[in-house]
Each structure stands twice: as structure tokens, then as C-alpha cells.
Amino acid sequence: MEKILPTIPASTLRQDQAGIFEMLTESPVLLTHHGQAAGVLVHPELWNSLVDLLRDYEDTVIAQERLDEARDDPSVLIDLEEARSHLVAQGLLND
């Protein structure tokens, strides 16, 4: 079930900034303009958590793609020492 966001007219931003910022500690807020959805305000901590979650998801998708590739063609696999040497050569890992 999706959560229903508190909804306020964008014009309320001018009148009640403190109240709206307080609302953001509980939930994102849907802003409307002329009765239509115009944007969503999100607390910075929630935004950062969502960005981190998206990055983790993207990393998971890449890892799954690599796993599928290795299952299809085991010749793409390299041993740990070869991987380490490759990372050191690229400056991604200290010797």
C-alpha cells in the first residue's frame, strides 16, 4: 500500500515555511499548483538515504550482470591475484 503524502498548495510555502519544514521530518510533502501535483519536498536525510539506496541497487544490478556473464562464459573469470594486480595498476588499490 502506498503512503498518501501530505499535500499543500505551493503558495503555502511563503506563509508557513517553518510548519512545512517541520512536516518534512515526518514525511515528504506534495506541492500542488492550481490543484495539480507540481513537486515533492523531501527532507535532506531521506533524500541522501534514497540516493544511497539507488546506488546500492545499481551496484547489485551490475554484480548480477557480471555473475550471469561468468555463468555463460567462465573464461571471463580471473583469479584473485590477477584482479589485485589489475586494481593496483589502475591506482584503485594500494600495493
Secondary structure by P-SEA (a helix, b strand, c coil): ccccccccccccccccaaaaaaaaacbbbbbbccccccbbbbcaaaaaaaaaaaaaaaaaaaaaaaaaaaaacccccccaaaaaaaaaaaccccc
